[in-house]
């Protein structure tokens, strides 16, 4: 690659965001994705679906939203091949079970109340979100 080609390629790519900017964007994307997750969870529950299946489906909808938004907006990742997608699937496979498991645990532990489902969802979401940010930043969308 010539010097002018390298300069042109450098100019075409925006500068990578720092930790604070990535974290801010991750929180914004996460908030929107959480609305997708929680909204679909509540909708599926309203349709009479088993609570754990509804939670799982809501997680899948929210996660899919988060992946595409975080890939470009938060971590500014270039179009990728199967490796990055495979890492994402592995990470979210693990956090899927953490999320659904923590939700089930707190549904079993919390006393009956009108907010029980919401409180369990928030705790499960927070746990999975912390894991996801660290692993997305350090493994899946790490600068190459």
C-alpha positions as CSV (number, residue, x, y, z in Angstrom):
1,X,0.0,0.0,0.0
2,X,1.4,3.4,-0.9
3,X,1.5,6.3,1.5
4,X,-1.3,8.1,-0.2
5,X,-3.5,4.9,-0.1
6,X,-2.8,4.6,3.6
7,X,-3.6,8.2,4.2
8,X,-6.8,7.9,2.2
9,X,-7.8,4.8,4.1
10,X,-7.1,6.5,7.5
11,X,-9.2,9.5,6.4
12,X,-12.1,7.2,5.4
13,X,-12.3,5.6,8.9
14,X,-13.5,7.8,11.8
15,X,-11.3,7.8,14.8
16,X,-12.1,5.1,17.4
17,X,-14.1,6.1,20.4
18,X,-12.6,6.1,23.8
19,X,-13.9,4.1,26.8
20,X,-16.2,6.9,28.1
21,X,-17.8,7.5,24.7
22,X,-18.2,3.8,24.1
23,X,-19.8,3.4,27.5
24,X,-22.1,6.3,26.9
25,X,-23.2,4.9,23.5
26,X,-23.5,1.4,25.0
27,X,-25.9,2.7,27.7
28,X,-28.0,4.5,25.1
29,X,-28.1,1.5,22.8
30,X,-28.7,-0.7,25.9
31,X,-31.6,1.4,27.0
32,X,-33.3,1.2,23.6
33,X,-32.6,-2.5,23.3
34,X,-34.0,-3.0,26.9
35,X,-37.2,-1.3,25.8
36,X,-37.4,-3.8,22.9
37,X,-36.6,-6.7,25.3
38,X,-39.0,-5.6,28.0
39,X,-41.8,-4.5,25.6
40,X,-41.7,-7.8,23.7
41,X,-41.5,-9.8,27.0
42,X,-44.6,-8.0,28.3
43,X,-46.5,-8.5,25.0
44,X,-45.6,-12.2,24.9
45,X,-46.7,-12.6,28.5
46,X,-50.0,-10.8,27.7
47,X,-50.5,-13.5,25.0
48,X,-50.4,-16.1,27.7
49,X,-47.0,-17.6,26.9
50,X,-45.1,-19.4,29.7
51,X,-43.0,-16.8,31.6
52,X,-39.6,-18.3,31.0
53,X,-40.3,-18.7,27.2
54,X,-41.5,-15.1,27.1
55,X,-38.3,-14.0,28.9
56,X,-36.2,-16.0,26.5
57,X,-37.9,-14.5,23.4
58,X,-37.7,-11.0,24.7
59,X,-34.0,-11.4,25.3
60,X,-33.5,-12.6,21.7
61,X,-35.4,-9.6,20.3
62,X,-33.5,-7.2,22.5
63,X,-30.1,-8.8,21.9
64,X,-30.6,-8.8,18.1
65,X,-31.3,-5.0,18.3
66,X,-28.3,-4.5,20.6
67,X,-25.9,-6.4,18.3
68,X,-26.6,-4.4,15.2
69,X,-26.7,-1.0,16.9
70,X,-23.6,-1.7,19.1
71,X,-21.6,-3.0,16.1
72,X,-21.8,0.2,14.1
73,X,-22.7,3.0,16.6
74,X,-20.9,2.0,19.8
75,X,-17.8,0.0,18.7
76,X,-17.7,1.3,15.1
77,X,-16.8,-2.2,13.9
78,X,-16.2,-2.8,10.2
79,X,-18.3,-5.3,8.3
80,X,-17.1,-8.6,9.6
81,X,-17.0,-12.3,8.8
82,X,-18.1,-15.3,10.7
83,X,-15.4,-14.9,13.4
84,X,-16.9,-11.8,15.0
85,X,-20.5,-13.1,14.6
86,X,-19.4,-16.4,16.1
87,X,-17.9,-14.5,19.1
88,X,-21.1,-12.6,19.5
89,X,-23.2,-15.7,19.4
90,X,-21.0,-17.4,21.9
91,X,-21.1,-14.4,24.3
92,X,-24.9,-13.9,24.0
93,X,-25.4,-17.7,24.3
94,X,-23.7,-17.5,27.7
95,X,-25.4,-14.3,28.8
96,X,-28.7,-15.7,27.6
97,X,-28.5,-18.4,30.2
98,X,-27.2,-16.0,32.8
99,X,-30.1,-13.6,32.0
100,X,-32.9,-16.2,32.0
101,X,-31.4,-18.0,35.0
102,X,-31.1,-14.8,37.1
103,X,-34.6,-13.9,36.1
104,X,-35.9,-17.3,37.2
105,X,-33.9,-17.2,40.4
106,X,-35.4,-13.8,41.4
107,X,-38.9,-14.8,40.4
108,X,-38.5,-17.7,42.8
109,X,-36.9,-15.5,45.6
110,X,-38.9,-12.3,45.5
111,X,-42.1,-12.1,47.5
112,X,-45.4,-11.8,45.5
113,X,-46.0,-8.2,44.4
114,X,-47.3,-6.3,41.4
115,X,-43.6,-5.4,40.5
116,X,-42.1,-8.9,41.0
117,X,-41.7,-9.6,37.2
118,X,-40.3,-6.1,36.6
119,X,-37.8,-6.3,39.5
120,X,-36.6,-9.7,38.4
121,X,-36.2,-8.5,34.9
122,X,-34.2,-5.4,35.9
123,X,-31.8,-7.5,38.1
124,X,-31.3,-10.1,35.2
125,X,-30.8,-7.3,32.7
126,X,-28.2,-5.5,34.8
127,X,-26.2,-8.7,35.3
128,X,-26.2,-9.5,31.6
129,X,-25.4,-5.9,30.6
130,X,-22.3,-5.7,32.7
131,X,-21.0,-9.0,31.3
132,X,-21.9,-7.9,27.7
133,X,-20.1,-4.5,27.8
134,X,-16.8,-6.0,29.0
135,X,-16.8,-8.9,26.6
136,X,-18.0,-6.9,23.6
137,X,-15.4,-4.3,24.1
138,X,-12.5,-6.6,24.9
139,X,-13.3,-9.6,22.8
140,X,-16.0,-9.3,20.1
141,X,-15.5,-5.8,18.8
142,X,-11.9,-5.2,20.0
143,X,-9.8,-3.0,17.7
144,X,-8.0,-5.1,15.2
